Amino acid sequence: MGFNPFVLGEAVEKAVCVVRSGVVWRRYYRFRGGRWYGGIATADCVGCNLRCGFCWSWRYGSFTTSAGRLYPPQEVVRRLEGIASRRGYRYVRVSGGEPTLCFEHLKQVIKGLGASGFVFILETNGLVLGRDEGVVREVANLGNVVVRVSLKGATPEEFSRLTGADPEFFNYQLRALENLLNAGMRPVEEFYPAVMISFTPPQNFKALKEALARIHPDLADNIDIELVILYPHVKKLLKKTGLKPLKAVEPGRIPDFMI
């Protein structure tokens, strides 16, 4: 029996976010630049509503609520702007945990970065966006956001095995894509699916593509493929969770399509 990620998410929000003088602060454990998306400034946040057994940030980001320290949105904006400006990046993001937790904080971060002309890549598991159409409309109205919905597996059963959550919550990820489309965002240009396929047999991937095509044909033809990167700490987690990837990549051999 799995868990309810919305119940977990509420508990995590209480632990990693606080309101001070009407402003929502959130925990982050580092700020960095990197080669993903051709160059992007990243703020790694603390806290997630899933417990993926292959997660690269499980030690400091997704499996904990006490790492790092609290930052107000304006400080997150300042740090990301500084990294992006120094390195000539166009893109910025929040990664490490689930960005849509503490949504008011995220919204202020995105607004602040948009005012400086940066494009925010919203990497999300899609659960909050699948449940709350109001949040989706707010995201769509921000204007400087591209949403990357990272599907955990290709079927409800895979989702549950990989994340520990109940299988039924897999469909919230697909519903997130539907909600983004219904909010007027453009498939591929403004939102698209990513899929962790390291544990996915071909028949399950085929079924997922058919499900995505029913939402919009362009989504099935523009899937961002994710593979497990076998960092030492990820190997440790895989051993602990008993997950055995069908496909994976070594840290020094990450293919160009993943960057």
C-alpha positions as CSV (number, residue, x, y, z in Angstrom):
1,M,0.0,0.0,0.0
2,G,1.4,3.4,-1.0
3,F,0.9,6.9,0.4
4,N,-1.1,9.9,-0.5
5,P,1.4,12.5,-1.9
6,F,-1.0,15.4,-1.2
7,V,-1.0,14.5,2.5
8,L,2.8,14.2,2.5
9,G,3.0,17.5,0.5
10,E,1.1,19.3,3.2
11,A,3.3,18.0,5.9
12,V,6.5,18.9,3.9
13,E,5.2,22.5,3.2
14,K,4.7,23.1,7.0
15,A,8.3,21.9,7.5
16,V,10.2,23.7,4.7
17,C,8.2,27.0,4.4
18,V,7.4,29.8,6.9
19,V,5.6,33.1,6.6
20,R,7.4,36.1,7.8
21,S,5.8,39.6,7.6
22,G,3.4,38.2,4.9
23,V,6.2,36.7,2.8
24,V,6.7,33.0,2.3
25,W,10.3,31.8,2.8
26,R,11.4,28.3,1.7
27,R,14.4,26.1,2.4
28,Y,17.2,25.8,-0.2
29,Y,20.4,23.9,0.1
30,R,22.5,25.4,-2.7
31,F,22.6,27.7,-5.7
32,R,24.6,26.8,-8.8
33,G,25.1,27.0,-12.6
34,G,25.1,24.1,-14.9
35,R,25.1,22.8,-18.5
36,W,21.5,21.5,-18.6
37,Y,19.3,23.3,-21.1
38,G,22.4,24.6,-22.7
39,G,23.2,26.6,-19.5
40,I,20.9,27.3,-16.6
41,A,21.0,28.9,-13.1
42,T,19.6,26.6,-10.5
43,A,18.3,26.9,-6.9
44,D,18.1,23.5,-5.3
45,C,15.1,23.5,-2.9
46,V,14.3,21.2,0.0
47,G,11.2,19.1,0.2
48,C,9.2,16.9,-2.1
49,N,5.8,15.1,-2.1
50,L,7.2,11.9,-3.6
51,R,9.9,9.5,-2.5
52,C,11.4,8.3,-5.8
53,G,13.7,5.4,-5.4
54,F,16.1,6.7,-8.0
55,C,16.3,10.3,-7.0
56,W,19.6,12.1,-7.4
57,S,18.9,14.7,-4.7
58,W,17.5,12.4,-2.0
59,R,20.2,13.2,0.6
60,Y,19.7,17.0,0.7
61,G,16.6,17.9,-1.3
62,S,13.8,15.5,-1.7
63,F,13.9,13.1,1.2
64,T,14.5,15.6,3.9
65,T,13.0,18.8,5.4
66,S,15.8,20.1,7.5
67,A,18.7,20.6,5.1
68,G,19.9,24.1,4.0
69,R,18.3,27.3,5.3
70,L,15.3,29.5,4.7
71,Y,15.4,32.2,2.0
72,P,12.8,34.8,1.0
73,P,11.8,34.9,-2.7
74,Q,13.7,38.1,-3.4
75,E,16.9,36.6,-2.2
76,V,16.4,33.5,-4.4
77,V,15.8,35.9,-7.3
78,R,18.9,37.9,-6.5
79,R,21.1,34.8,-6.4
80,L,19.7,33.2,-9.6
81,E,20.0,36.5,-11.4
82,G,23.6,36.8,-10.3
83,I,24.6,33.3,-11.6
84,A,22.7,33.7,-14.8
85,S,24.1,37.2,-15.6
86,R,27.7,36.2,-14.8
87,R,27.5,33.1,-17.0
88,G,25.3,34.5,-19.8
89,Y,22.4,32.2,-19.2
90,R,18.9,32.8,-20.4
91,Y,17.2,30.1,-18.3
92,V,16.7,29.7,-14.5
93,R,15.0,27.0,-12.4
94,V,14.2,25.6,-9.0
95,S,15.3,21.9,-8.7
96,G,16.2,19.4,-6.1
97,G,12.8,19.0,-4.5
98,E,9.2,19.8,-5.8
99,P,9.0,23.5,-6.7
100,T,5.2,23.7,-6.6
101,L,5.1,23.1,-2.9
102,C,4.8,26.5,-1.2
103,F,3.4,27.9,-4.4
104,E,3.1,31.5,-3.3
105,H,6.9,31.5,-2.7
106,L,7.5,30.0,-6.2
107,K,5.2,32.5,-7.8
108,Q,7.1,35.4,-6.4
109,V,10.4,33.9,-7.5
110,I,9.1,33.5,-11.1
111,K,7.6,37.0,-11.2
112,G,10.9,38.5,-10.0
113,L,12.9,36.7,-12.6
114,G,10.5,37.5,-15.3
115,A,10.9,41.2,-14.5
116,S,14.6,40.7,-15.3
117,G,13.9,39.0,-18.6
118,F,14.8,35.4,-17.7
119,V,12.8,32.3,-18.7
120,F,11.9,30.0,-15.8
121,I,11.9,26.3,-16.5
122,L,9.3,24.8,-14.0
123,E,10.4,21.2,-13.5
124,T,7.6,19.5,-11.6
125,N,6.1,16.1,-11.1
126,G,2.8,17.6,-12.0
127,L,0.7,16.5,-9.0
128,V,-0.2,19.9,-7.8
129,L,-0.9,21.1,-11.3
130,G,-3.1,18.1,-11.9
131,R,-5.1,18.7,-8.8
132,D,-5.5,22.5,-8.9
133,E,-6.6,24.2,-12.0
134,G,-6.4,27.6,-10.3
135,V,-2.6,27.1,-9.8
136,V,-2.3,26.2,-13.4
137,R,-4.1,29.4,-14.5
138,E,-1.7,31.4,-12.3
139,V,1.3,29.7,-13.9
140,A,-0.1,30.3,-17.4
141,N,-0.6,34.0,-16.6
142,L,3.0,34.5,-15.5
143,G,4.2,34.6,-19.0
144,N,7.9,33.7,-18.6
145,V,7.5,30.0,-17.8
146,V,8.1,26.8,-19.6
147,V,6.6,23.8,-17.7
148,R,8.4,20.4,-17.8
149,V,6.1,17.8,-16.3
150,S,8.3,14.9,-15.3
151,L,6.3,11.7,-15.3
152,K,7.6,9.0,-12.9
153,G,7.2,5.9,-15.0
154,A,4.7,5.1,-17.8
155,T,1.8,3.4,-16.0
156,P,0.1,3.7,-12.6
157,E,1.9,0.5,-11.5
158,E,5.3,1.8,-12.5
159,F,4.6,5.2,-10.8
160,S,3.8,3.4,-7.5
161,R,6.8,1.2,-7.7
162,L,9.2,4.1,-8.4
163,T,7.7,6.7,-6.1
164,G,6.1,4.8,-3.2
165,A,2.8,6.6,-3.8
166,D,-0.6,5.0,-4.5
167,P,-1.0,4.1,-8.2
168,E,-4.0,6.3,-8.6
169,F,-1.9,9.5,-8.3
170,F,-0.1,8.7,-11.6
171,N,-3.1,10.2,-13.4
172,Y,-2.7,13.6,-11.8
173,Q,0.5,13.9,-13.8
174,L,-1.4,13.4,-17.1
175,R,-4.2,15.7,-15.8
176,A,-1.5,18.4,-15.3
177,L,-0.8,18.3,-19.0
178,E,-4.5,18.5,-19.8
179,N,-4.9,21.5,-17.4
180,L,-1.9,23.3,-19.0
181,L,-3.5,22.8,-22.4
182,N,-6.9,24.0,-21.2
183,A,-5.3,27.1,-19.6
184,G,-4.1,28.2,-23.1
185,M,-0.4,27.2,-22.9
186,R,1.1,25.9,-26.1
187,P,2.3,22.3,-26.3
188,V,6.0,21.9,-26.7
189,E,6.7,25.6,-26.8
190,E,5.3,26.3,-23.3
191,F,4.8,22.9,-21.7
192,Y,5.9,19.3,-22.5
193,P,6.3,15.9,-20.8
194,A,9.5,14.3,-19.6
195,V,9.5,10.6,-18.7
196,M,11.8,8.5,-16.6
197,I,12.1,5.3,-18.7
198,S,15.0,3.5,-17.0
199,F,12.5,1.1,-15.5
200,T,10.0,1.0,-18.4
201,P,9.5,-1.9,-20.8
202,P,8.7,-1.0,-24.4
203,Q,5.0,-1.9,-24.2
204,N,4.5,0.5,-21.3
205,F,6.2,3.3,-23.1
206,K,4.0,2.6,-26.1
207,A,0.9,2.8,-23.9
208,L,2.1,6.1,-22.4
209,K,2.6,7.6,-25.8
210,E,-0.9,6.7,-26.8
211,A,-2.2,8.4,-23.6
212,L,-0.2,11.5,-24.3
213,A,-1.5,11.6,-27.9
214,R,-5.0,11.6,-26.6
215,I,-4.3,14.8,-24.8
216,H,-2.5,16.4,-27.7
217,P,-0.6,14.7,-30.6
218,D,2.5,17.0,-30.2
219,L,3.0,15.8,-26.7
220,A,3.5,12.2,-27.8
221,D,6.1,13.3,-30.4
222,N,8.1,15.5,-28.0
223,I,8.9,13.5,-24.9
224,D,12.0,14.5,-23.0
225,I,13.6,11.2,-22.1
226,E,15.1,10.8,-18.6
227,L,17.5,8.0,-17.7
228,V,18.9,7.2,-14.2
229,I,22.4,8.7,-13.8
230,L,24.5,6.3,-11.7
231,Y,26.1,8.6,-9.3
232,P,27.5,6.8,-6.3
233,H,24.8,8.1,-3.9
234,V,22.1,7.1,-6.5
235,K,23.5,3.5,-6.6
236,K,23.3,3.4,-2.9
237,L,19.6,4.4,-3.0
238,L,18.8,1.9,-5.8
239,K,20.3,-0.8,-3.7
240,K,18.2,0.3,-0.7
241,T,15.0,0.4,-2.7
242,G,15.6,-2.7,-4.8
243,L,15.0,-0.9,-8.1
244,K,17.0,-2.3,-11.0
245,P,17.1,0.0,-14.1
246,L,16.8,-1.5,-17.5
247,K,18.7,1.4,-18.9
248,A,21.0,3.8,-17.1
249,V,24.0,6.1,-17.8
250,E,27.3,6.7,-16.0
251,P,28.0,10.3,-14.8
252,G,30.8,10.8,-17.3
253,R,28.8,9.5,-20.2
254,I,25.6,11.5,-20.1
255,P,24.2,11.7,-23.7
256,D,23.6,15.1,-25.3
257,F,19.8,14.5,-25.5
258,M,19.6,14.6,-21.7
259,I,21.5,17.9,-21.3
